[in-house]
Amino acid sequence: MSDYIWKKGSSTDVDERVMRFLAGDDVVLDRHLLPFDIRASQAHARGLARIGVISEAQAKAMVSSLDELAHAFSRGDFVLDQRYEDGHSAIESWLTEHLGEVGGRIHAGRSRNDQVAVALRLYLKDRLAGLGRVCAQVAEVCLQRAGREGGLPLPGHTHLQQAMPSSLGLWWGGHGEAFIDNLALAGQISDWLDACPLGTASGFGVNLPLDRDGVAEELGFARLVVNPQYAQNARGKVELRALDALAAATGDLRRLAWDLSLFASQEFGFVRIPAAFCTGSSIMPNKLNPDTVELLRSLHAGVMGARVELEGVLSLPSGYQRDLQDTKPPLIRAFERGLAGLELLPGLLSGLDWRAERMRSAIAPELHATDRANELVGEGQPFREAYRQAAAELDQLSRREPEESLRTRVSTGGCANLELDRLHRRLAGLTGPS
């Protein structure tokens, strides 16, 4: 590991085993944060020039050198590895190596504490935007297919028992509306954490007139985290709320994946999963397994585990504590794997092949009993009396057709009145002009 930016002189004792433990996986995790750390460092350099701590020429040299670092990192020419304690150290090391004494001026008025806090918020804004995009794509696929296949009968279930005739339109629309809500939540949480902590340093402010507002505006933040202590106390809190948005999406994904797992089984036989999302057995030549669906189903467990891990770390007093370093692994792990899985979902859903006759034939006559009870209510009977009469007439329901049941379900949102236009309008309002 290269020299440490916090060393006071050659006499500082460093136990490399201790340092390896303290650094943990920081350099690996910081590969996800480095582009955001670079952006924040460039904005900080320009801010220092505006208050005269460094010259305009020095700031320009820093910004240009950091552009080179960003390009080298994106090409793979620069690797964030065990030479560095973390991404922050790598940035300062790069600048001093390329600019000499000028590079050593970058850290004026900031601490690694606010440096990581701002990089994490920029990272979360980016990942929440990505989450919103994929939720919008999922919702669009669902609503489009609901419109095309809305009238196809599908047995409806409660308690995993057949309940009433339903439709593919209702199934698709239900999952579509869930992901519209998830899109909205991702945007709301992104707005909530859209505040810049840079310039609060180690949690106490600095004796320099930093242009915090100008730096925040350059980085695209809506506002400042004003209080330096809160900038540190918000660490972990911000990450938890971002995970809430991710968990909403992976939780709905888990339910959707469960449906597909059941519907694709031979016992149901309602749908075929595209072969591109399946694999075979190593021993059974006859098998084609819906592995993608099953691993999508388990994504939510990782997000929930990350939340529990964060909650465990955050039993802390005010101010920065080194424990907060351990909030990065669960957060980044959850977002990187969670988004990678969710991004597969639009293609998977687009390729589903439904077996309409199998779905229709699975609707048993007794599933029409609720329709019969409501018909009797329409004729003037009290519901409980109609309920008992319909139960006594189950053997008389065999002539009913599922399509008839769907046509009569006219309540708002029901099978004959899906209100897909209303859902399309809400989705369009959240995504804006295309």
C-alpha positions in Angstrom: 0.0 0.0 0.0 1.3 3.4 -0.9 2.0 6.1 1.7 -0.9 7.1 3.8 -2.3 10.6 3.4 -2.9 10.9 7.2 0.8 10.1 8.2 2.4 13.0 10.1 6.0 11.9 9.3 8.4 9.1 8.9 8.1 8.2 12.6 4.5 7.1 12.4 4.3 3.4 13.1 2.1 1.4 10.6 1.2 -2.2 11.2 0.4 -3.5 7.8 -1.9 -6.3 9.2 -3.9 -3.7 11.0 -4.1 -1.5 7.9 -5.3 -4.4 5.8 -8.1 -5.0 8.4 -9.0 -1.3 8.5 -9.1 -0.9 4.8 -11.2 -4.0 4.3 -12.7 -4.1 0.8 -12.6 -0.3 0.5 -10.6 -0.2 -2.7 -12.9 -2.8 -4.4 -16.1 -1.0 -3.2 -14.7 2.4 -4.1 -14.5 1.3 -7.7 -18.2 2.0 -7.8 -17.8 5.4 -6.1 -14.6 6.6 -7.8 -16.3 8.4 -10.8 -18.5 10.3 -8.3 -15.6 11.0 -6.0 -13.7 12.5 -9.0 -16.7 14.7 -10.0 -17.0 16.0 -6.4 -13.2 16.7 -6.3 -13.4 18.7 -9.5 -16.3 20.8 -8.1 -14.3 21.2 -4.8 -11.3 22.4 -6.7 -13.3 25.1 -8.6 -14.9 26.1 -5.3 -11.5 26.6 -3.7 -10.4 28.8 -6.6 -13.5 30.9 -6.2 -12.5 31.8 -2.6 -8.8 32.3 -3.4 -7.4 29.3 -1.6 -5.9 28.1 -4.9 -5.5 29.9 -8.2 -7.7 29.5 -11.2 -4.8 28.0 -13.0 -4.2 25.4 -10.2 -7.9 24.5 -10.2 -7.9 24.1 -14.0 -4.9 21.8 -13.7 -6.6 19.7 -11.1 -9.8 19.4 -13.1 -7.9 18.5 -16.2 -5.8 15.9 -14.4 -8.9 14.4 -12.8 -10.5 14.1 -16.2 -7.5 12.1 -17.3 -7.9 9.9 -14.2 -11.6 9.4 -15.0 -10.8 8.4 -18.6 -7.9 6.1 -17.5 -10.2 4.4 -15.0 -13.0 3.9 -17.5 -10.6 2.4 -20.0 -9.0 0.1 -17.4 -5.6 1.8 -17.6 -5.9 2.9 -14.0 -6.8 0.2 -11.5 -8.0 1.0 -8.0 -6.2 -1.7 -6.1 -4.3 -2.5 -2.9 -1.7 0.2 -3.6 -4.2 2.6 -2.1 -6.0 2.8 1.2 -9.2 3.9 -0.6 -10.5 5.8 -3.5 -9.9 9.2 -1.8 -6.2 8.3 -1.3 -6.0 7.3 -4.9 -7.3 10.6 -6.1 -4.8 12.6 -4.0 -2.0 10.3 -5.0 -2.8 10.7 -8.7 -2.9 14.5 -8.4 0.4 14.8 -6.5 2.1 12.3 -8.9 1.0 14.4 -11.9 0.9 17.9 -10.5 3.4 17.8 -7.7 2.9 20.3 -4.9 -0.3 21.6 -6.6 -2.0 18.2 -6.3 -1.5 18.3 -2.5 -3.7 21.3 -2.2 -6.9 19.4 -3.2 -7.7 18.4 0.4 -8.0 22.0 1.7 -11.3 22.5 3.4 -12.6 18.9 3.2 -12.2 15.6 5.0 -12.5 12.0 3.8 -15.7 12.1 5.9 -17.6 14.6 3.7 -15.8 13.3 0.6 -17.3 9.8 1.0 -20.7 11.3 2.1 -21.0 13.3 -1.1 -19.8 10.4 -3.3 -22.3 8.1 -1.8 -25.2 10.5 -2.3 -24.1 11.0 -5.9 -23.9 7.2 -6.3 -27.4 6.8 -4.8 -28.9 9.5 -7.0 -27.5 7.7 -10.0 -28.6 4.2 -8.9 -32.1 5.4 -7.9 -32.4 7.0 -11.4 -31.5 3.6 -12.8 -34.0 1.9 -10.6 -36.7 4.4 -11.7 -35.9 3.7 -15.4 -36.2 -0.1 -15.1 -39.4 0.2 -13.0 -40.8 2.3 -15.8 -39.8 -0.3 -18.4 -41.3 -3.1 -16.4 -44.6 -1.1 -16.0 -44.7 -0.3 -19.7 -44.3 -4.0 -20.7 -47.0 -5.0 -18.2 -49.5 -2.4 -19.4 -48.9 -3.1 -23.1 -49.4 -6.8 -22.6 -52.5 -6.1 -20.4 -53.9 -4.2 -23.4 -53.2 -7.0 -25.9 -54.1 -10.0 -23.7 -56.6 -8.4 -21.3 -59.6 -10.7 -22.2 -57.8 -14.0 -21.8 -59.3 -15.9 -18.8 -56.9 -17.0 -16.0 -57.9 -18.7 -12.7 -57.7 -16.3 -9.8 -56.3 -17.6 -6.6 -56.4 -16.8 -2.9 -54.6 -19.0 -0.3 -53.2 -20.8 -3.3 -56.7 -22.1 -3.9 -58.8 -21.3 -7.0 -61.1 -18.4 -6.1 -62.8 -16.6 -9.1 -62.3 -16.3 -12.8 -59.7 -13.7 -13.5 -57.8 -12.5 -16.6 -54.4 -11.9 -17.9 -55.3 -8.3 -18.1 -55.9 -8.1 -14.4 -52.7 -10.0 -13.7 -50.6 -7.8 -16.0 -52.2 -4.6 -14.8 -51.7 -5.5 -11.1 -47.9 -6.0 -11.6 -47.8 -2.9 -13.8 -49.3 -0.7 -11.2 -46.9 -2.0 -8.6 -44.0 -0.9 -10.6 -45.5 2.5 -11.3 -45.6 2.9 -7.5 -42.0 1.7 -7.3 -41.0 4.3 -9.9 -42.7 7.0 -7.9 -41.0 5.9 -4.6 -37.6 5.8 -6.2 -38.1 9.4 -7.3 -39.4 10.5 -4.0 -36.5 9.0 -2.1 -34.0 10.5 -4.6 -35.5 13.9 -4.0 -35.3 13.4 -0.2 -31.6 12.6 -0.3 -30.8 15.2 -2.9 -28.6 17.3 -0.5 -24.9 18.0 -0.7 -22.8 17.4 2.4 -19.5 18.5 0.8 -17.9 21.3 2.8 -18.9 20.0 6.2 -15.5 18.3 6.5 -15.2 16.1 9.5 -18.5 17.2 11.0 -17.6 20.6 12.5 -17.2 22.9 9.5 -14.0 24.7 8.6 -12.5 28.1 9.1 -12.6 28.9 5.3 -15.5 30.7 3.5 -16.2 27.7 1.3 -18.6 28.2 -1.6 -20.8 25.3 -0.5 -23.9 26.4 -2.4 -21.9 26.9 -5.7 -20.3 23.4 -5.3 -23.7 21.8 -4.6 -25.2 23.5 -7.6 -22.3 22.4 -9.9 -22.8 18.8 -8.7 -26.6 18.9 -9.4 -27.8 18.9 -5.9 -31.1 20.6 -5.0 -29.9 21.9 -1.6 -27.3 21.6 1.1 -27.0 19.4 4.2 -26.6 22.5 6.2 -25.4 21.2 9.6 -22.0 19.5 9.7 -22.9 17.2 12.5 -26.0 16.0 10.7 -23.9 15.4 7.5 -22.2 12.7 9.5 -25.3 11.5 11.5 -27.2 11.0 8.2 -24.7 8.4 7.1 -26.5 5.1 7.1 -29.9 6.8 7.3 -29.6 7.9 3.7 -28.5 4.4 2.6 -31.4 2.8 4.5 -34.0 4.9 2.7 -32.4 4.2 -0.6 -32.6 0.5 0.1 -36.3 1.0 0.9 -36.9 2.0 -2.7 -34.9 -0.9 -3.9 -36.7 -3.3 -1.6 -40.1 -2.1 -2.8 -39.1 -3.1 -6.3 -37.4 -6.4 -5.4 -40.4 -7.3 -3.1 -42.8 -6.9 -6.0 -40.4 -8.8 -8.2 -40.4 -11.7 -5.7 -44.1 -12.0 -5.9 -44.1 -11.8 -9.7 -41.4 -14.4 -9.9 -43.3 -16.7 -7.6 -46.4 -16.4 -9.9 -44.2 -17.4 -12.9 -42.6 -20.2 -11.0 -46.0 -21.7 -10.3 -47.6 -20.9 -13.7 -44.6 -22.4 -15.6 -44.8 -25.7 -13.7 -46.3 -28.8 -15.4 -49.0 -28.8 -12.8 -50.2 -25.4 -13.9 -48.8 -25.2 -17.4 -50.1 -21.6 -18.0 -46.9 -20.1 -19.4 -43.6 -21.0 -21.1 -40.5 -19.1 -19.9 -38.3 -18.0 -22.8 -35.4 -20.5 -23.3 -32.9 -17.7 -23.0 -33.8 -17.4 -19.4 -33.6 -21.1 -18.5 -30.8 -23.6 -18.1 -30.6 -27.4 -18.2 -29.9 -30.1 -15.6 -26.5 -31.6 -15.3 -28.0 -35.1 -14.9 -31.6 -35.0 -16.2 -31.7 -34.6 -20.0 -35.4 -33.8 -19.9 -35.1 -30.7 -17.7 -35.3 -27.0 -18.7 -35.2 -25.1 -15.5 -36.4 -21.5 -14.9 -33.2 -20.5 -13.1 -33.5 -16.8 -13.9 -37.0 -16.6 -12.4 -35.8 -18.4 -9.3 -32.8 -16.2 -8.7 -34.8 -13.1 -9.4 -37.1 -14.3 -6.6 -34.2 -14.4 -4.2 -32.9 -10.9 -4.9 -35.1 -9.5 -2.2 -33.4 -11.6 0.4 -30.1 -9.8 -0.3 -31.7 -6.4 0.0 -33.3 -7.3 3.3 -30.0 -8.7 4.5 -28.3 -5.4 3.6 -30.9 -3.4 5.6 -30.4 -5.6 8.7 -26.6 -5.3 8.4 -26.9 -1.5 8.1 -29.3 -1.3 11.1 -26.8 -3.3 13.1 -23.9 -1.0 12.3 -25.8 2.2 13.1 -26.0 1.9 16.8 -23.7 4.8 17.2 -23.4 8.2 18.9 -23.3 11.5 17.1 -20.4 12.3 14.8 -18.3 10.2 12.5 -17.3 6.7 13.7 -15.1 4.3 11.6 -17.9 1.8 11.9 -19.7 3.7 9.2 -17.2 2.3 6.7 -19.1 -1.0 7.1 -22.2 0.6 5.6 -20.7 0.5 2.2 -20.5 -3.2 1.5 -24.2 -4.1 2.1 -25.4 -1.0 0.3 -23.3 -1.4 -2.9 -23.7 -5.2 -3.0 -27.5 -4.8 -2.8 -27.8 -2.1 -5.4 -25.3 -3.6 -7.9 -26.9 -7.1 -7.8 -30.5 -5.8 -7.4 -30.3 -3.6 -10.4 -28.5 -6.2 -12.5 -31.4 -8.6 -11.8 -34.2 -6.0 -12.3 -32.7 -5.0 -15.7 -33.4 -8.6 -16.9 -37.1 -8.3 -16.1 -38.4 -6.3 -19.1 -36.9 -8.9 -21.6 -38.2 -11.8 -19.6 -41.7 -10.4 -19.4 -41.8 -9.5 -23.1 -40.9 -13.1 -24.0 -43.5 -15.0 -21.9 -45.7 -17.3 -24.0 -49.1 -17.9 -22.4 -51.1 -21.0 -23.1 -54.6 -19.6 -23.3 -56.6 -22.8 -23.6 -54.8 -24.4 -20.6 -55.6 -21.3 -18.5 -59.3 -21.3 -19.6 -59.8 -25.0 -19.0 -58.4 -24.7 -15.5 -61.3 -22.6 -14.3 -63.6 -24.9 -12.5 -67.4 -24.2 -12.5 -67.6 -23.5 -8.8 -65.4 -20.4 -9.4 -68.6 -18.7 -10.7 -70.3 -18.8 -7.3 -69.4 -15.3 -6.3 -70.8 -14.0 -9.6 -74.0 -15.9 -8.9 -74.3 -14.4 -5.4 -73.9 -10.9 -6.7 -76.5 -11.5 -9.4 -79.0 -12.5 -6.6 -78.0 -9.3 -4.8 -78.9 -7.4 -7.9 -82.3 -9.0 -7.8 -82.8 -7.6 -4.3 -81.7 -10.4 -2.0 -79.5 -9.5 1.1 -76.0 -10.6 0.4 -75.7 -13.2 3.2 -78.9 -14.9 1.9 -77.6 -14.8 -1.6 -74.3 -16.2 -0.4 -76.0 -19.3 1.0 -78.2 -19.8 -2.0 -75.1 -19.6 -4.4 -73.3 -22.2 -2.2 -76.3 -24.5 -2.6 -76.3 -24.1 -6.4 -72.7 -25.0 -7.1 -73.7 -28.0 -9.2 -75.8 -25.6 -11.5 -72.8 -23.5 -12.5 -71.2 -25.8 -15.1 -72.8 -24.0 -18.1 -71.2 -20.7 -17.3 -68.3 -19.4 -19.4 -65.3 -17.6 -18.0 -65.6 -14.9 -20.6 -69.1 -14.1 -19.4 -67.8 -13.7 -15.9 -65.0 -11.3 -17.1 -67.5 -9.2 -19.1 -69.7 -8.6 -16.1 -66.8 -7.5 -13.8 -67.4 -3.8 -14.5 -66.2 -2.2 -11.2 -63.4 0.3 -11.7 -60.2 -1.7 -12.2 -62.1 -5.0 -12.7 -61.6 -7.4 -15.6 -64.1 -5.6 -17.8 -62.9 -2.1 -16.8 -59.1 -2.3 -16.3 -58.6 1.5 -16.6 -55.3 0.9 -18.4 -55.5 4.5 -19.8 -55.5 5.8 -16.3 -52.4 3.8 -15.4 -50.7 4.8 -18.7 -51.3 8.5 -17.8 -49.8 8.1 -14.4 -46.8 6.4 -15.8 -46.3 9.1 -18.4 -46.6 11.8 -15.7 -43.8 10.1 -13.7 -41.5 9.6 -16.7 -42.1 12.9 -18.5 -41.8 13.4 -22.2 -40.0 10.6 -24.0 
